[in-house]
Amino acid sequence: MLTDMQGRPIRQTGPTSSRDWDEVQAFCRKVYMPYRVRPAAPRLLPAATMRMAQVGRVTLTRFAYGVPIHLDRFDPEAGNILVLNTLTGALRHKQDAERTATTRAGDSFVVDCSRTDYWLDGDGDHLQLNLTIPHDAMAEIAMRWLGFVPDDRLWTRRLAFGGNGSRWQALLAYVVQSLEASGQVRGAPPMARHLEELICMDLLQIWAEGAGISLRDGARMAAPRHVRAAEEIMASEARDPPSMAQVADRVGVSVRALSEGFRRFRGMTPRDFLRARRLEGLRAALRAAGPGDSVTSVAADWGYVNLGALAQVYRARFGETPGQTLAAARARG
């Protein structure tokens, strides 16, 4: 994250190093989340490295405090997963109630700070290539590619993994090499979205293997019949959807039971599931739009009235606006 593939320095807004604790902590709150940092000795000033880039919804940071530190009290409300990839030095992580894990050059550690507590110690030589991934982004990608969202057996597992020569290390190298001097991913936003999904799906597979959880259809089929039946109704009727009360009545449970089933087995609400299916249906309709169709007409056909709000959630989901989807479809003929 220092230079691109042509050797040009990667530009960044804001400082890339600091000796001021307040400045360093402002950077960390922005790219990670609020937490507490304690240096190993009183009045010890940082010699921080602070570089960042964005790949879709994944924040990459090349970071070090430059001094030994202890970090704890990570804010669960931020809703973020951390993947700490050690370049030099060492970190010691809380793994469970009794054990710790130490990561050195080439090693990685993942923790979902929105689902479990966490602390770490870093020596004075630590330097990290870290990833900050919103939990909701991981859940959304899991739902799209796997058909279900893993439960807290996965999200509460703190896991050390990787190692020099691992597939994960090769993926990180590929991601970093995709950055241009501007700090953007070449071919963005489609390439950024592609890399985002690569990162999340590879991490999900590694994480699940370490936690002893199957990501095959067994986890999906474990959901009760009323959850699966509700999914079929909402997916097939997404264009003109029934209310949650109607869905619950048709599958023979209360709205509360339906919501609890989705929360437990899908990691989301029924409304979140329906919103995702409607956005996917709208996108398919835009890709299949005729010569006289516009974003407004296609969106109205799907019941969307507020185009500004739609563009915002659509871009967050697909990495492009509805207008860009329509233009790309027309360019393909």
Backbone hydrogen bonds in HBPLUS format (Angstrom, degrees):
<---DONOR---> <-ACCEPTOR-->    atom                        ^
c    i                          cat <-CA-CA->   ^        H-A-AA   ^      H-
h    n   atom  resd res      DA  || num        DHA   H-A  angle D-A-AA Bond
n    s   type  num  typ     dist DA aas  dist angle  dist       angle   num
A0010-ILE N   A0002-LEU O   2.95 MM   8  5.65 164.2  1.97 133.7 134.9     1
A0004-ASP N   A0008-ARG O   2.82 MM   4  5.45 151.4  1.91 147.3 154.0     2
A0007-GLY N   A0004-ASP O   2.92 MM   3  5.25 161.3  1.96 116.1 119.8     3
A0011-ARG N   A0181-ALA O   2.77 MM 170  5.91 170.3  1.78 162.4 159.0     4
A0050-MET N   A0016-THR O   2.77 MM  34  4.54 171.8  1.78 128.4 126.0     5
A0018-SER N   A0048-ALA O   3.20 MM  30  5.19 143.3  2.34 126.8 132.2     6
A0048-ALA N   A0018-SER O   2.89 MM  30  5.19 135.6  2.08 167.3 160.4     7
A0024-VAL N   A0020-ASP O   2.99 MM   4  6.25 160.4  2.03 155.4 161.4     8
A0025-GLN N   A0021-TRP O   2.86 MM   4  6.02 163.9  1.88 153.9 158.3     9
A0026-ALA N   A0022-ASP O   2.98 MM   4  6.13 146.5  2.09 140.8 149.7    10
A0027-PHE N   A0023-GLU O   3.16 MM   4  6.42 154.8  2.22 143.2 149.1    11
A0028-CYS N   A0024-VAL O   2.98 MM   4  6.32 158.1  2.03 148.8 155.1    12
A0029-ARG N   A0025-GLN O   2.89 MM   4  6.06 157.9  1.93 148.5 153.6    13
A0030-LYS N   A0026-ALA O   3.19 MM   4  6.31 146.0  2.31 137.9 146.6    14
A0030-LYS N   A0027-PHE O   3.13 MM   3  5.17 121.7  2.49  94.6 109.3    15
A0031-VAL N   A0027-PHE O   3.01 MM   4  6.31 159.9  2.05 155.7 160.3    16
A0032-TYR N   A0028-CYS O   2.80 MM   4  5.41 151.5  1.88 145.6 152.1    17
A0075-ASP N   A0034-PRO O   2.99 MM  41  5.56 151.3  2.08 176.1 168.9    18
A0036-ARG N   A0072-ASP O   2.79 MM  36  5.34 166.1  1.81 162.6 163.4    19
A0072-ASP N   A0036-ARG O   3.02 MM  36  5.34 155.6  2.08 145.4 152.5    20
A0038-ARG N   A0070-HIS O   2.85 MM  32  5.18 152.9  1.92 151.6 160.1    21
A0070-HIS N   A0038-ARG O   2.83 MM  32  5.18 143.2  1.96 140.9 153.1    22
A0040-ALA N   A0068-PRO O   2.98 MM  28  5.37 145.7  2.10 141.3 135.8    23
A0047-ALA N   A0065-TYR O   2.84 MM  18  5.84 161.9  1.87 153.1 156.1    24
A0049-THR N   A0064-ALA O   2.88 MM  15  5.05 150.3  1.97 136.6 145.2    25
A0064-ALA N   A0049-THR O   3.17 MM  15  5.05 146.1  2.29 133.6 133.8    26
A0051-ARG N   A0062-ARG O   3.08 MM  11  5.03 154.4  2.15 142.3 148.0    27
A0062-ARG N   A0051-ARG O   2.87 MM  11  5.03 151.3  1.96 129.6 139.1    28
A0053-ALA N   A0060-LEU O   2.92 MM   7  5.15 146.3  2.04 141.6 145.9    29
A0060-LEU N   A0053-ALA O   2.81 MM   7  5.15 167.2  1.83 158.5 161.0    30
A0055-VAL N   A0058-VAL O   2.83 MM   3  5.13 175.5  1.83 163.8 165.1    31
A0058-VAL N   A0055-VAL O   2.98 MM   3  5.13 159.2  2.02 130.2 129.5    32
A0059-THR N   A0132-THR O   3.03 MM  73  5.06 168.7  2.05 146.4 148.3    33
A0132-THR N   A0059-THR O   2.91 MM  73  5.06 150.6  2.00 141.7 150.7    34
A0061-THR N   A0130-ASN O   2.95 MM  69  5.12 151.4  2.03 145.7 148.7    35
A0130-ASN N   A0061-THR O   2.75 MM  69  5.12 144.9  1.87 153.8 157.7    36
A0063-PHE N   A0128-GLN O   2.87 MM  65  5.24 150.2  1.96 141.8 151.1    37
A0128-GLN N   A0063-PHE O   2.82 MM  65  5.24 169.8  1.83 153.9 157.5    38
A0069-ILE N   A0122-GLY O   2.99 MM  53  5.27 150.5  2.08 139.1 148.2    39
A0122-GLY N   A0069-ILE O   2.90 MM  53  5.27 163.5  1.93 146.3 150.6    40
A0071-LEU N   A0120-LEU O   2.85 MM  49  5.33 166.7  1.86 159.8 164.3    41
A0120-LEU N   A0071-LEU O   3.00 MM  49  5.33 153.3  2.07 143.8 149.5    42
A0078-ALA N   A0075-ASP O   3.33 MM   3  5.90 158.2  2.38 111.7 117.1    43
A0079-GLY N   A0076-PRO O   3.07 MM   3  5.70 153.2  2.14 115.2 122.2    44
A0135-HIS N   A0079-GLY O   2.83 MM  56  5.71 174.7  1.84 153.0 154.9    45
A0113-CYS N   A0080-ASN O   3.08 MM  33  5.89 125.8  2.39 147.7 155.3    46
A0081-ILE N   A0133-ILE O   2.76 MM  52  5.05 164.7  1.78 147.6 153.1    47
A0133-ILE N   A0081-ILE O   2.91 MM  52  5.05 166.9  1.93 147.8 152.3    48
A0082-LEU N   A0111-VAL O   2.88 MM  29  5.50 167.9  1.90 167.6 165.9    49
A0111-VAL N   A0082-LEU O   3.00 MM  29  5.50 155.6  2.06 155.9 162.6    50
A0083-VAL N   A0131-LEU O   2.94 MM  48  5.00 154.2  2.00 147.9 151.0    51
A0131-LEU N   A0083-VAL O   2.87 MM  48  5.00 152.8  1.94 141.5 150.2    52
A0084-LEU N   A0109-PHE O   2.80 MM  25  5.21 155.3  1.86 159.2 160.4    53
A0109-PHE N   A0084-LEU O   2.99 MM  25  5.21 130.8  2.24 127.6 142.2    54
A0129-LEU N   A0085-ASN O   2.82 MM  44  5.13 163.8  1.84 153.8 159.1    55
A0086-THR N   A0107-ASP O   2.94 MM  21  5.70 152.7  2.02 164.1 172.7    56
A0106-GLY N   A0086-THR O   2.93 MM  20  5.85 160.0  1.97 162.3 156.2    57
A0087-LEU N   A0127-LEU O   2.74 MM  40  5.39 167.0  1.76 164.2 163.6    58
A0088-THR N   A0127-LEU O   3.35 MM  39  5.13 154.7  2.42 130.3 134.3    59
A0127-LEU N   A0088-THR O   3.06 MM  39  5.13 138.2  2.24 139.3 131.0    60
A0123-ASP N   A0090-ALA O   3.16 MM  33  5.91 169.6  2.17 167.1 167.7    61
A0091-LEU N   A0103-THR O   3.02 MM  12  5.36 153.2  2.09 147.2 155.8    62
A0103-THR N   A0091-LEU O   2.87 MM  12  5.36 154.8  1.93 151.2 159.5    63
A0092-ARG N   A0121-ASP O   2.75 MM  29  5.02 159.8  1.79 149.0 155.6    64
A0121-ASP N   A0092-ARG O   2.80 MM  29  5.02 153.0  1.87 144.2 153.6    65
A0093-HIS N   A0101-ALA O   2.73 MM   8  5.18 170.5  1.74 156.2 158.5    66
A0101-ALA N   A0093-HIS O   2.97 MM   8  5.18 151.2  2.05 137.5 146.4    67
A0094-LYS N   A0119-TRP O   3.07 MM  25  5.59 152.1  2.15 161.3 155.1    68
A0095-GLN N   A0099-ARG O   3.11 MM   4  5.58 159.0  2.15 141.2 140.3    69
A0096-ASP N   A0099-ARG O   3.28 MM   3  5.36 164.4  2.31 137.0 135.5    70
A0107-ASP N   A0104-ARG O   2.79 MM   3  5.47 163.6  1.82 155.7 157.3    71
A0163-GLY N   A0106-GLY O   2.82 MM  57  4.61 132.8  2.04 151.9 139.0    72
A0108-SER N   A0161-PHE O   2.86 MM  53  5.25 155.5  1.92 162.6 157.3    73
A0161-PHE N   A0108-SER O   2.87 MM  53  5.25 161.3  1.91 135.9 140.4    74
A0110-VAL N   A0159-LEU O   2.86 MM  49  5.41 157.1  1.91 151.6 158.1    75
A0159-LEU N   A0110-VAL O   3.10 MM  49  5.41 163.9  2.13 152.8 157.1    76
A0115-ARG N   A0112-ASP O   2.99 MM   3  5.57 164.3  2.02 117.8 123.0    77
A0116-THR N   A0112-ASP O   3.15 MM   4  6.33 134.5  2.36 151.5 164.6    78
A0126-HIS N   A0123-ASP O   3.29 MM   3  5.63 171.4  2.30 115.2 116.9    79
A0137-ALA N   A0134-PRO O   3.00 MM   3  5.26 126.8  2.29 102.7 116.4    80
A0138-MET N   A0134-PRO O   3.21 MM   4  6.67 157.4  2.26 154.3 159.9    81
A0139-ALA N   A0135-HIS O   2.91 MM   4  6.22 161.7  1.95 156.3 161.8    82
A0140-GLU N   A0136-ASP O   2.92 MM   4  6.03 156.2  1.97 142.5 149.0    83
A0141-ILE N   A0137-ALA O   3.03 MM   4  6.21 162.9  2.06 149.5 153.5    84
A0142-ALA N   A0138-MET O   2.91 MM   4  6.07 157.3  1.96 148.9 155.7    85
A0143-MET N   A0139-ALA O   2.96 MM   4  6.15 157.4  2.02 146.5 152.3    86
A0144-ARG N   A0140-GLU O   3.00 MM   4  6.24 156.6  2.06 146.7 153.1    87
A0145-TRP N   A0141-ILE O   2.98 MM   4  6.09 161.7  2.02 151.6 155.7    88
A0146-LEU N   A0142-ALA O   2.69 MM   4  5.31 154.2  1.76 145.1 153.3    89
A0147-GLY N   A0143-MET O   3.01 MM   4  4.60 136.7  2.20 109.8 120.7    90
A0154-LEU N   A0151-ASP O   3.05 MM   3  6.05 156.5  2.11 127.9 131.5    91
A0156-THR N   A0152-ASP O   3.04 MM   4  5.47 153.8  2.11 131.3 135.7    92
A0157-ARG N   A0154-LEU O   3.00 MM   3  5.40 161.4  2.03 116.2 122.1    93
A0166-SER N   A0163-GLY O   3.05 MM   3  5.58 150.1  2.14 143.9 142.3    94
A0170-ALA N   A0166-SER O   3.16 MM   4  6.51 154.1  2.23 144.6 151.7    95
A0171-LEU N   A0167-ARG O   2.90 MM   4  6.21 151.1  1.98 149.6 157.8    96
A0172-LEU N   A0168-TRP O   2.98 MM   4  6.28 159.3  2.03 151.0 155.9    97
A0173-ALA N   A0169-GLN O   3.04 MM   4  6.29 157.5  2.09 146.7 152.5    98
A0174-TYR N   A0170-ALA O   3.02 MM   4  6.27 154.1  2.09 144.5 151.4    99
A0175-VAL N   A0171-LEU O   2.91 MM   4  6.20 158.3  1.96 153.7 159.4   100
A0176-VAL N   A0172-LEU O   2.96 MM   4  6.20 168.5  1.98 154.9 157.3   101
A0177-GLN N   A0173-ALA O   2.94 MM   4  6.07 156.0  2.00 146.4 153.5   102
A0178-SER N   A0175-VAL O   3.06 MM   3  5.18 148.2  2.16 100.9 110.8   103
A0179-LEU N   A0176-VAL O   3.16 MM   3  5.64 168.1  2.17 114.8 118.0   104
A0186-ARG N   A0178-SER O   3.01 MM   8  5.92 164.8  2.03 170.6 172.5   105
A0180-GLU N   A0184-GLN O   2.83 MM   4  5.60 165.0  1.85 162.7 166.6   106
A0183-GLY N   A0180-GLU O   2.85 MM   3  5.41 163.8  1.87 120.3 125.8   107
A0188-ALA N   A0185-VAL O   3.02 MM   3  5.32 138.2  2.20 143.0 136.6   108
A0191-MET N   A0187-GLY O   3.16 MM   4  5.17 170.9  2.17 124.2 123.4   109
A0193-ARG N   A0189-PRO O   2.98 MM   4  6.23 160.4  2.02 160.4 164.7   110
A0194-HIS N   A0190-PRO O   2.98 MM   4  6.23 153.3  2.05 144.7 152.5   111
A0195-LEU N   A0191-MET O   2.91 MM   4  6.16 162.6  1.94 151.5 155.1   112
A0196-GLU N   A0192-ALA O   2.88 MM   4  6.07 156.1  1.94 147.6 154.8   113
A0197-GLU N   A0193-ARG O   3.06 MM   4  6.29 160.5  2.10 148.4 152.1   114
A0198-LEU N   A0194-HIS O   2.97 MM   4  6.25 155.0  2.03 147.6 155.3   115
A0199-ILE N   A0195-LEU O   2.89 MM   4  6.07 168.0  1.90 157.3 159.3   116
A0200-CYS N   A0196-GLU O   3.02 MM   4  6.24 172.1  2.03 152.1 154.3   117
A0201-MET N   A0197-GLU O   2.90 MM   4  5.91 167.4  1.92 150.8 154.7   118
A0202-ASP N   A0198-LEU O   2.99 MM   4  5.99 161.6  2.02 148.2 153.7   119
A0203-LEU N   A0199-ILE O   2.94 MM   4  6.04 161.2  1.97 149.9 155.9   120
A0204-LEU N   A0200-CYS O   2.86 MM   4  6.01 156.6  1.92 145.2 152.0   121
A0205-GLN N   A0201-MET O   3.07 MM   4  6.25 159.4  2.11 144.6 149.2   122
A0206-ILE N   A0202-ASP O   3.02 MM   4  6.28 167.2  2.04 153.1 156.3   123
A0207-TRP N   A0203-LEU O   2.81 MM   4  5.87 168.8  1.83 156.2 160.0   124
A0208-ALA N   A0204-LEU O   2.87 MM   4  5.93 164.9  1.89 148.6 153.0   125
A0209-GLU N   A0205-GLN O   3.00 MM   4  6.15 160.5  2.04 147.5 152.9   126
A0210-GLY N   A0206-ILE O   3.00 MM   4  6.24 159.2  2.04 149.3 155.0   127
A0211-ALA N   A0207-TRP O   2.92 MM   4  6.17 138.9  2.10 143.3 155.4   128
A0211-ALA N   A0208-ALA O   3.16 MM   3  4.97 123.2  2.50  90.1 104.7   129
A0212-GLY N   A0208-ALA O   2.89 MM   4  5.94 110.8  2.38 139.4 155.8   130
A0213-ILE N   A0208-ALA O   2.88 MM   5  4.93 171.0  1.89 144.7 145.8   131
A0212-GLY N   A0209-GLU O   3.22 MM   3  5.07 153.1  2.30  96.8 104.9   132
A0219-ALA N   A0216-ARG O   3.33 MM   3  6.44 148.9  2.43 132.4 133.0   133
A0221-MET N   A0217-ASP O   2.86 MM   4  6.06 167.4  1.88 158.7 161.8   134
A0222-ALA N   A0218-GLY O   3.10 MM   4  6.16 125.0  2.42 135.7 148.4   135
A0223-ALA N   A0220-ARG O   3.13 MM   3  5.87 166.4  2.15 119.1 123.1   136
A0227-VAL N   A0224-PRO O   3.12 MM   3  5.61 132.5  2.35 109.9 121.4   137
A0228-ARG N   A0224-PRO O   3.28 MM   4  6.67 165.2  2.30 156.5 160.0   138
A0229-ALA N   A0225-ARG O   2.82 MM   4  5.99 161.2  1.86 157.0 163.0   139
A0230-ALA N   A0226-HIS O   3.01 MM   4  5.99 152.4  2.09 132.9 140.4   140
A0231-GLU N   A0227-VAL O   2.99 MM   4  6.25 154.0  2.06 147.9 154.9   141
A0232-GLU N   A0228-ARG O   3.09 MM   4  6.40 155.2  2.16 145.8 151.7   142
A0233-ILE N   A0229-ALA O   3.07 MM   4  6.37 157.2  2.12 148.9 154.7   143
A0234-MET N   A0230-ALA O   2.95 MM   4  6.16 173.4  1.96 157.2 158.5   144
A0235-ALA N   A0231-GLU O   2.87 MM   4  5.91 156.6  1.92 149.5 156.4   145
A0236-SER N   A0232-GLU O   3.04 MM   4  6.03 160.7  2.07 144.3 149.3   146
A0237-GLU N   A0233-ILE O   2.95 MM   4  5.95 140.3  2.11 146.3 156.9   147
A0247-VAL N   A0243-SER O   2.94 MM   4  6.29 158.0  1.99 151.8 158.0   148
A0248-ALA N   A0244-MET O   2.87 MM   4  6.04 168.3  1.88 151.3 154.6   149
A0249-ASP N   A0245-ALA O   2.95 MM   4  6.10 157.0  2.00 143.4 150.0   150
A0250-ARG N   A0246-GLN O   2.96 MM   4  6.14 154.6  2.02 146.2 152.8   151
A0251-VAL N   A0247-VAL O   3.09 MM   4  6.39 141.6  2.25 149.0 158.8   152
A0252-GLY N   A0248-ALA O   2.95 MM   4  6.06 110.3  2.45 137.7 154.7   153
A0253-VAL N   A0248-ALA O   3.00 MM   5  5.28 166.0  2.02 147.8 148.0   154
A0252-GLY N   A0249-ASP O   3.25 MM   3  5.04 151.6  2.34  94.4 102.7   155
A0258-LEU N   A0254-SER O   2.94 MM   4  6.21 155.0  2.01 149.6 156.9   156
A0259-SER N   A0255-VAL O   2.89 MM   4  6.11 162.5  1.92 152.9 157.3   157
A0260-GLU N   A0256-ARG O   2.93 MM   4  6.13 158.9  1.97 149.4 155.3   158
A0261-GLY N   A0257-ALA O   2.95 MM   4  6.09 154.0  2.02 143.1 150.0   159
A0262-PHE N   A0258-LEU O   3.07 MM   4  6.35 160.2  2.11 151.5 155.9   160
A0263-ARG N   A0259-SER O   2.93 MM   4  6.13 160.7  1.96 148.6 154.6   161
A0264-ARG N   A0260-GLU O   2.92 MM   4  6.04 161.3  1.96 149.3 154.0   162
A0265-PHE N   A0261-GLY O   2.92 MM   4  5.90 167.0  1.94 150.0 154.1   163
A0266-ARG N   A0262-PHE O   2.74 MM   4  4.90 143.8  1.87 132.7 140.6   164
A0267-GLY N   A0262-PHE O   2.99 MM   5  6.36 113.6  2.45 150.0 159.2   165
A0267-GLY N   A0263-ARG O   3.27 MM   4  4.58 134.3  2.49 103.5 111.4   166
A0272-ASP N   A0269-THR O   3.11 MM   3  5.13 119.8  2.49  96.1 110.6   167
A0273-PHE N   A0269-THR O   3.10 MM   4  6.46 157.2  2.15 151.0 156.9   168
A0274-LEU N   A0270-PRO O   2.93 MM   4  6.22 158.8  1.98 149.5 155.2   169
A0275-ARG N   A0271-ARG O   2.84 MM   4  6.04 162.7  1.87 150.8 155.4   170
A0276-ALA N   A0272-ASP O   3.05 MM   4  6.24 157.8  2.10 147.0 152.4   171
A0277-ARG N   A0273-PHE O   3.09 MM   4  6.40 157.1  2.14 148.0 154.0   172
A0278-ARG N   A0274-LEU O   2.91 MM   4  6.15 155.9  1.97 154.3 161.2   173
A0279-LEU N   A0275-ARG O   3.00 MM   4  6.23 158.6  2.05 148.9 154.2   174
A0280-GLU N   A0276-ALA O   3.02 MM   4  6.24 158.2  2.07 146.5 152.7   175
A0281-GLY N   A0277-ARG O   2.87 MM   4  6.07 150.8  1.95 143.5 152.0   176
A0282-LEU N   A0278-ARG O   2.84 MM   4  6.08 157.3  1.90 149.6 155.5   177
A0283-ARG N   A0279-LEU O   2.95 MM   4  6.17 157.4  2.01 146.1 152.3   178
A0284-ALA N   A0280-GLU O   3.03 MM   4  6.28 159.0  2.08 145.5 150.8   179
A0285-ALA N   A0281-GLY O   2.97 MM   4  6.21 152.5  2.04 145.2 153.0   180
A0286-LEU N   A0282-LEU O   2.90 MM   4  6.20 153.4  1.97 151.4 158.4   181
A0287-ARG N   A0283-ARG O   2.98 MM   4  6.24 154.2  2.05 149.0 155.9   182
A0288-ALA N   A0284-ALA O   3.08 MM   4  6.29 131.6  2.32 136.4 149.0   183
A0288-ALA N   A0285-ALA O   3.16 MM   3  5.05 130.6  2.42  91.3 104.6   184
A0289-ALA N   A0286-LEU O   3.30 MM   3  4.99 168.2  2.32 101.0 103.2   185
A0293-ASP N   A0290-GLY O   3.10 MM   3  5.36 162.7  2.13 113.5 118.9   186
A0298-VAL N   A0294-SER O   2.97 MM   4  6.14 169.6  1.98 156.7 159.6   187
A0299-ALA N   A0295-VAL O   2.82 MM   4  5.83 163.7  1.85 151.7 157.2   188
A0300-ALA N   A0296-THR O   2.90 MM   4  5.98 157.3  1.96 144.2 150.9   189
A0301-ASP N   A0297-SER O   3.03 MM   4  6.18 147.5  2.14 139.2 147.6   190
A0302-TRP N   A0299-ALA O   2.98 MM   3  5.13 135.8  2.18  99.2 111.9   191
A0304-TYR N   A0299-ALA O   2.86 MM   5  5.07 165.5  1.89 143.3 138.3   192
A0303-GLY N   A0300-ALA O   2.96 MM   3  4.85 160.1  2.00 102.1 107.5   193
A0310-LEU N   A0306-ASN O   3.02 MM   4  6.21 157.3  2.07 148.2 155.6   194
A0311-ALA N   A0307-LEU O   2.87 MM   4  5.96 161.6  1.90 144.9 149.2   195
A0312-GLN N   A0308-GLY O   3.25 MM   4  6.50 150.7  2.34 141.9 149.1   196
A0313-VAL N   A0309-ALA O   3.20 MM   4  6.53 166.5  2.22 156.2 157.2   197
A0314-TYR N   A0310-LEU O   2.80 MM   4  5.83 158.8  1.85 157.8 165.1   198
A0315-ARG N   A0311-ALA O   2.96 MM   4  5.93 159.0  2.00 140.1 145.5   199
A0316-ALA N   A0312-GLN O   3.11 MM   4  6.29 155.7  2.17 141.6 148.5   200
A0317-ARG N   A0313-VAL O   3.06 MM   4  6.20 141.0  2.22 137.9 147.5   201
A0318-PHE N   A0314-TYR O   2.83 MM   4  6.01 168.8  1.84 158.7 161.3   202
A0319-GLY N   A0315-ARG O   2.74 MM   4  4.69 143.6  1.87 130.6 135.5   203
A0324-GLN N   A0321-THR O   3.07 MM   3  5.16 122.9  2.41  98.5 112.6   204
A0325-THR N   A0321-THR O   3.09 MM   4  6.48 153.6  2.17 151.8 159.1   205
A0326-LEU N   A0322-PRO O   2.99 MM   4  6.29 162.1  2.02 153.1 157.3   206
A0327-ALA N   A0323-GLY O   2.90 MM   4  6.07 159.8  1.95 145.5 151.4   207
A0328-ALA N   A0324-GLN O   2.93 MM   4  6.01 158.3  1.98 145.3 150.9   208
A0329-ALA N   A0325-THR O   3.01 MM   4  6.23 152.1  2.09 144.5 152.1   209
A0330-ARG N   A0326-LEU O   3.02 MM   4  6.31 154.9  2.08 149.0 155.4   210
A0331-ALA N   A0327-ALA O   2.93 MM   4  6.14 148.9  2.03 144.3 153.4   211
A0332-ARG N   A0328-ALA O   3.12 MM   4  6.35 139.7  2.28 139.8 149.4   212
A0333-GLY N   A0330-ARG O   2.93 MM   3  4.90 150.4  2.01  98.7 108.2   213
